[in-house]
Amino acid sequence: MLIYIKMEGAQMAKKEIQTADRRTVISVSLSAEDKKALKIMAAERETTVSGLIHEWVEKETKGAKRK
């Protein structure tokens, strides 16, 4: 599956998404300070909070077998 990501100006970028990358919704309870810190960190890295969490999961599970 291909998705198009809007970038600055009229530029568009294509990104291929594997079917294994389908997303699900979870709820997480955070303090207001933690939420703000995550949003700032995500903005600084030009990603989303979900993207940060995905990167963390990938890093922490690298080499580990997933069930």
C-alpha positions as CSV (number, residue, x, y, z in Angstrom):
1,M,0.0,0.0,0.0
2,L,1.3,3.5,-0.8
3,I,0.5,6.6,1.1
4,Y,1.3,10.2,0.2
5,I,2.7,12.5,2.8
6,K,2.2,16.3,2.3
7,M,5.4,18.2,2.6
8,E,6.3,21.9,2.4
9,G,5.1,23.6,-0.7
10,A,3.7,21.4,-3.5
11,Q,6.0,18.6,-2.8
12,M,4.6,15.1,-2.1
13,A,6.5,12.1,-0.8
14,K,5.5,8.5,-1.3
15,K,5.9,6.1,1.5
16,E,5.3,2.4,1.2
17,I,3.5,0.9,4.2
18,Q,3.7,-2.9,4.8
19,T,0.5,-4.6,5.7
20,A,2.2,-5.6,9.0
21,D,2.2,-1.9,9.8
22,R,-1.5,-1.7,10.2
23,R,-2.3,0.4,13.3
24,T,-4.6,-0.2,16.3
25,V,-5.8,2.2,18.9
26,I,-4.7,2.1,22.6
27,S,-5.4,4.4,25.5
28,V,-2.5,5.6,27.7
29,S,-2.8,7.6,30.9
30,L,-0.1,10.3,31.2
31,S,0.5,13.3,33.3
32,A,0.0,16.6,31.6
33,E,3.8,17.2,31.8
34,D,4.6,13.9,30.2
35,K,2.1,14.5,27.4
36,K,3.6,17.9,26.7
37,A,7.1,16.5,26.7
38,L,6.2,13.8,24.2
39,K,4.5,16.3,21.9
40,I,7.5,18.6,22.0
41,M,9.9,15.7,21.4
42,A,7.7,14.5,18.5
43,A,7.6,18.0,17.0
44,E,11.4,18.4,17.3
45,R,11.9,15.1,15.5
46,E,9.2,16.0,12.9
47,T,7.1,12.9,13.8
48,T,4.1,12.1,15.9
49,V,3.7,10.8,19.4
50,S,2.7,7.5,17.8
51,G,5.8,7.6,15.7
52,L,7.9,8.1,18.8
53,I,6.3,5.1,20.5
54,H,6.7,3.0,17.4
55,E,10.5,3.9,17.3
56,W,10.8,3.0,21.0
57,V,9.0,-0.4,20.5
58,E,11.3,-1.2,17.5
59,K,14.4,-0.3,19.4
60,E,13.4,-2.2,22.5
61,T,12.3,-5.3,20.7
62,K,15.1,-5.4,18.1
63,G,16.4,-9.0,18.0
64,A,13.7,-10.2,20.3
65,K,11.1,-12.7,18.9
66,R,7.6,-11.3,18.6
67,K,4.7,-13.5,19.3
